[in-house]
Amino acid sequence: MLVDKASQASVRAAGRVERLKTMSDRLMSEMVRNQRPLNLREDATIAEACRQMHERRAGAVMVTNADGHLLGIFTGRDAVRILAQDCAADGPLEAAMTRSPATMPPGQPAIDALRLMQDGGFRHLPVVDGVVSWGDFRTSEHDRLDTKINLWERIYP
């Protein structure tokens, strides 16, 4: 009976390890597969961007030019900054966006995106096929990043 319980525990532990491995090794393409990022042209107003973000429950707007090329990103943090500076809400989105944001191709591992976001101090990362937010990452990916950071902090205090 004791051997059976030990064997069962071993099988359960192996299954947990395998699930953690697959969750931690996701690619960005898996995370953005079903997303419809909010895109607005650079000449849209700040107010329109905020309205669209509220309606779509989106934390960011991808700001593009007429050809659809990414010029910048407008986030809730940008909206707060604009309000604090008493800027007009009818001003162009181009004036309020973060220009040339960091981006990542969809074939990159999710952990790389999480690391880039943490190192850069931002919560939204445009991916060629969408945008990923801090909250899109699973707990295991956050834990894996924390483990790596702790290891590096011990090696290079």
Short mmCIF file of the C-alpha atoms (twelve columns), coordinates in Angstrom:
data_MODEL
# 
_entry.id   MODEL 
# 
loop_
_atom_site.group_PDB 
_atom_site.id 
_atom_site.type_symbol 
_atom_site.label_atom_id 
_atom_site.label_alt_id 
_atom_site.label_comp_id 
_atom_site.label_asym_id 
_atom_site.label_seq_id 
_atom_site.Cartn_x 
_atom_site.Cartn_y 
_atom_site.Cartn_z 
_atom_site.pdbx_PDB_model_num 
ATOM 1   C CA . MET A 1   0.000   0.000  0.000   1 
ATOM 2   C CA . LEU A 2   2.823   2.402  0.845   1 
ATOM 3   C CA . VAL A 3   4.536   1.754  -2.485  1 
ATOM 4   C CA . ASP A 4   1.327   2.463  -4.356  1 
ATOM 5   C CA . LYS A 5   0.899   5.821  -2.621  1 
ATOM 6   C CA . ALA A 6   4.519   6.715  -3.327  1 
ATOM 7   C CA . SER A 7   4.116   5.747  -6.985  1 
ATOM 8   C CA . GLN A 8   0.921   7.788  -7.267  1 
ATOM 9   C CA . ALA A 9   2.601   10.794 -5.661  1 
ATOM 10  C CA . SER A 10  5.517   10.451 -8.065  1 
ATOM 11  C CA . VAL A 11  3.197   10.348 -11.077 1 
ATOM 12  C CA . ARG A 12  1.263   13.394 -9.809  1 
ATOM 13  C CA . ALA A 13  4.503   15.321 -9.219  1 
ATOM 14  C CA . ALA A 14  5.781   14.449 -12.699 1 
ATOM 15  C CA . GLY A 15  2.501   15.684 -14.178 1 
ATOM 16  C CA . ARG A 16  2.790   18.990 -12.277 1 
ATOM 17  C CA . VAL A 17  6.363   19.469 -13.479 1 
ATOM 18  C CA . GLU A 18  5.321   18.788 -17.088 1 
ATOM 19  C CA . ARG A 19  2.408   21.264 -16.834 1 
ATOM 20  C CA . LEU A 20  4.697   23.913 -15.345 1 
ATOM 21  C CA . LYS A 21  7.221   23.342 -18.111 1 
ATOM 22  C CA . THR A 22  4.643   23.730 -20.882 1 
ATOM 23  C CA . MET A 23  3.084   26.780 -19.248 1 
ATOM 24  C CA . SER A 24  6.459   28.431 -18.798 1 
ATOM 25  C CA . ASP A 25  7.633   27.691 -22.335 1 
ATOM 26  C CA . ARG A 26  4.692   29.298 -24.155 1 
ATOM 27  C CA . LEU A 27  5.403   31.410 -27.195 1 
ATOM 28  C CA . MET A 28  4.050   34.900 -27.668 1 
ATOM 29  C CA . SER A 29  2.042   33.690 -30.676 1 
ATOM 30  C CA . GLU A 30  0.020   31.458 -28.335 1 
ATOM 31  C CA . MET A 31  -0.784  34.392 -26.066 1 
ATOM 32  C CA . VAL A 32  -1.965  36.772 -28.779 1 
ATOM 33  C CA . ARG A 33  -3.658  34.218 -31.038 1 
ATOM 34  C CA . ASN A 34  -7.247  35.277 -30.269 1 
ATOM 35  C CA . GLN A 35  -6.649  38.895 -29.366 1 
ATOM 36  C CA . ARG A 36  -7.967  41.864 -31.248 1 
ATOM 37  C CA . PRO A 37  -5.697  44.732 -30.186 1 
ATOM 38  C CA . LEU A 38  -7.158  48.207 -30.179 1 
ATOM 39  C CA . ASN A 39  -5.579  50.161 -33.038 1 
ATOM 40  C CA . LEU A 40  -6.163  53.847 -33.733 1 
ATOM 41  C CA . ARG A 41  -4.542  56.204 -36.173 1 
ATOM 42  C CA . GLU A 42  -2.148  58.855 -34.923 1 
ATOM 43  C CA . ASP A 43  -4.641  61.642 -35.699 1 
ATOM 44  C CA . ALA A 44  -7.390  60.191 -33.462 1 
ATOM 45  C CA . THR A 45  -8.074  62.260 -30.352 1 
ATOM 46  C CA . ILE A 46  -6.967  61.407 -26.851 1 
ATOM 47  C CA . ALA A 47  -10.642 61.403 -25.823 1 
ATOM 48  C CA . GLU A 48  -11.494 58.893 -28.566 1 
ATOM 49  C CA . ALA A 49  -8.673  56.641 -27.431 1 
ATOM 50  C CA . CYS A 50  -9.904  56.768 -23.833 1 
ATOM 51  C CA . ARG A 51  -13.501 56.072 -24.936 1 
ATOM 52  C CA . GLN A 52  -12.406 53.078 -27.002 1 
ATOM 53  C CA . MET A 53  -10.229 51.762 -24.174 1 
ATOM 54  C CA . HIS A 54  -13.173 52.013 -21.794 1 
ATOM 55  C CA . GLU A 55  -15.628 50.363 -24.211 1 
ATOM 56  C CA . ARG A 56  -13.276 47.507 -25.091 1 
ATOM 57  C CA . ARG A 57  -11.869 47.193 -21.565 1 
ATOM 58  C CA . ALA A 58  -8.405  47.566 -23.072 1 
ATOM 59  C CA . GLY A 59  -5.369  48.848 -21.238 1 
ATOM 60  C CA . ALA A 60  -3.587  50.091 -24.344 1 
ATOM 61  C CA . VAL A 61  -4.049  51.439 -27.853 1 
ATOM 62  C CA . MET A 62  -1.633  50.622 -30.651 1 
ATOM 63  C CA . VAL A 63  -1.117  53.924 -32.497 1 
ATOM 64  C CA . THR A 64  -0.508  53.448 -36.203 1 
ATOM 65  C CA . ASN A 65  0.021   55.548 -39.301 1 
ATOM 66  C CA . ALA A 66  -2.141  55.386 -42.439 1 
ATOM 67  C CA . ASP A 67  -0.167  52.327 -43.627 1 
ATOM 68  C CA . GLY A 68  -0.830  50.449 -40.383 1 
ATOM 69  C CA . HIS A 69  2.744   50.665 -39.102 1 
ATOM 70  C CA . LEU A 70  3.112   50.929 -35.351 1 
ATOM 71  C CA . LEU A 71  4.222   54.403 -34.288 1 
ATOM 72  C CA . GLY A 72  3.569   54.212 -30.588 1 
ATOM 73  C CA . ILE A 73  1.415   52.969 -27.762 1 
ATOM 74  C CA . PHE A 74  -1.091  54.879 -25.625 1 
ATOM 75  C CA . THR A 75  -1.804  53.343 -22.222 1 
ATOM 76  C CA . GLY A 76  -3.762  54.172 -19.110 1 
ATOM 77  C CA . ARG A 77  -0.553  55.584 -17.657 1 
ATOM 78  C CA . ASP A 78  -0.316  57.990 -20.608 1 
ATOM 79  C CA . ALA A 79  -3.933  59.038 -20.024 1 
ATOM 80  C CA . VAL A 80  -3.208  59.801 -16.361 1 
ATOM 81  C CA . ARG A 81  -0.101  61.777 -17.328 1 
ATOM 82  C CA . ILE A 82  -2.070  63.817 -19.885 1 
ATOM 83  C CA . LEU A 83  -4.828  64.590 -17.365 1 
ATOM 84  C CA . ALA A 84  -2.274  65.601 -14.732 1 
ATOM 85  C CA . GLN A 85  -0.689  68.007 -17.222 1 
ATOM 86  C CA . ASP A 86  -4.080  69.597 -18.017 1 
ATOM 87  C CA . CYS A 87  -3.705  68.744 -21.706 1 
ATOM 88  C CA . ALA A 88  -6.751  68.960 -23.950 1 
ATOM 89  C CA . ALA A 89  -8.580  65.691 -24.506 1 
ATOM 90  C CA . ASP A 90  -9.316  66.749 -28.070 1 
ATOM 91  C CA . GLY A 91  -5.596  66.806 -28.862 1 
ATOM 92  C CA . PRO A 92  -4.087  64.231 -31.203 1 
ATOM 93  C CA . LEU A 93  -3.163  60.828 -29.879 1 
ATOM 94  C CA . GLU A 94  0.248   61.250 -31.458 1 
ATOM 95  C CA . ALA A 95  1.064   63.956 -28.896 1 
ATOM 96  C CA . ALA A 96  0.224   61.719 -25.929 1 
ATOM 97  C CA . MET A 97  1.523   58.313 -26.984 1 
ATOM 98  C CA . THR A 98  4.760   56.638 -26.004 1 
ATOM 99  C CA . ARG A 99  6.792   56.679 -29.208 1 
ATOM 100 C CA . SER A 100 8.646   53.676 -30.606 1 
ATOM 101 C CA . PRO A 101 7.727   51.232 -27.843 1 
ATOM 102 C CA . ALA A 102 9.633   48.029 -27.312 1 
ATOM 103 C CA . THR A 103 8.117   45.224 -29.384 1 
ATOM 104 C CA . MET A 104 8.533   41.485 -29.675 1 
ATOM 105 C CA . PRO A 105 8.021   39.030 -32.531 1 
ATOM 106 C CA . PRO A 106 5.431   36.295 -31.977 1 
ATOM 107 C CA . GLY A 107 7.984   33.457 -32.043 1 
ATOM 108 C CA . GLN A 108 9.691   34.573 -28.827 1 
ATOM 109 C CA . PRO A 109 9.159   32.756 -25.513 1 
ATOM 110 C CA . ALA A 110 6.652   34.381 -23.177 1 
ATOM 111 C CA . ILE A 111 9.230   34.535 -20.390 1 
ATOM 112 C CA . ASP A 112 11.359  36.849 -22.559 1 
ATOM 113 C CA . ALA A 113 8.426   39.226 -22.914 1 
ATOM 114 C CA . LEU A 114 7.762   39.175 -19.191 1 
ATOM 115 C CA . ARG A 115 11.435  39.888 -18.499 1 
ATOM 116 C CA . LEU A 116 11.453  42.781 -20.993 1 
ATOM 117 C CA . MET A 117 8.322   44.262 -19.418 1 
ATOM 118 C CA . GLN A 118 9.728   43.987 -15.911 1 
ATOM 119 C CA . ASP A 119 13.110  45.429 -16.870 1 
ATOM 120 C CA . GLY A 120 11.490  48.262 -18.828 1 
ATOM 121 C CA . GLY A 121 8.889   49.074 -16.176 1 
ATOM 122 C CA . PHE A 122 5.911   48.827 -18.534 1 
ATOM 123 C CA . ARG A 123 2.777   46.686 -18.554 1 
ATOM 124 C CA . HIS A 124 1.948   46.394 -22.266 1 
ATOM 125 C CA . LEU A 125 4.137   44.999 -25.006 1 
ATOM 126 C CA . PRO A 126 3.138   45.125 -28.677 1 
ATOM 127 C CA . VAL A 127 3.607   41.797 -30.420 1 
ATOM 128 C CA . VAL A 128 3.470   41.599 -34.214 1 
ATOM 129 C CA . ASP A 129 0.129   39.775 -33.938 1 
ATOM 130 C CA . GLY A 130 -1.266  41.586 -30.890 1 
ATOM 131 C CA . VAL A 131 -0.393  43.098 -27.541 1 
ATOM 132 C CA . VAL A 132 0.373   41.266 -24.331 1 
ATOM 133 C CA . SER A 133 -0.292  42.682 -20.880 1 
ATOM 134 C CA . TRP A 134 1.282   41.862 -17.531 1 
ATOM 135 C CA . GLY A 135 -1.918  40.118 -16.433 1 
ATOM 136 C CA . ASP A 136 -1.843  37.733 -19.426 1 
ATOM 137 C CA . PHE A 137 1.054   35.821 -17.892 1 
ATOM 138 C CA . ARG A 138 0.394   32.795 -15.746 1 
ATOM 139 C CA . THR A 139 1.564   32.607 -12.159 1 
ATOM 140 C CA . SER A 140 4.162   30.018 -13.129 1 
ATOM 141 C CA . GLU A 141 5.722   32.460 -15.600 1 
ATOM 142 C CA . HIS A 142 5.885   35.181 -12.944 1 
ATOM 143 C CA . ASP A 143 7.398   32.636 -10.526 1 
ATOM 144 C CA . ARG A 144 9.953   31.541 -13.119 1 
ATOM 145 C CA . LEU A 145 11.013  35.141 -13.712 1 
ATOM 146 C CA . ASP A 146 11.292  35.775 -9.967  1 
ATOM 147 C CA . THR A 147 13.464  32.665 -9.607  1 
ATOM 148 C CA . LYS A 148 15.784  33.821 -12.375 1 
ATOM 149 C CA . ILE A 149 16.012  37.336 -10.929 1 
ATOM 150 C CA . ASN A 150 16.806  35.966 -7.459  1 
ATOM 151 C CA . LEU A 151 19.506  33.748 -8.929  1 
ATOM 152 C CA . TRP A 152 21.120  36.668 -10.782 1 
ATOM 153 C CA . GLU A 153 20.926  38.839 -7.659  1 
ATOM 154 C CA . ARG A 154 22.821  36.157 -5.699  1 
ATOM 155 C CA . ILE A 155 25.461  35.815 -8.396  1 
ATOM 156 C CA . TYR A 156 25.872  39.579 -8.967  1 
ATOM 157 C CA . PRO A 157 24.939  41.303 -5.680  1 
# 
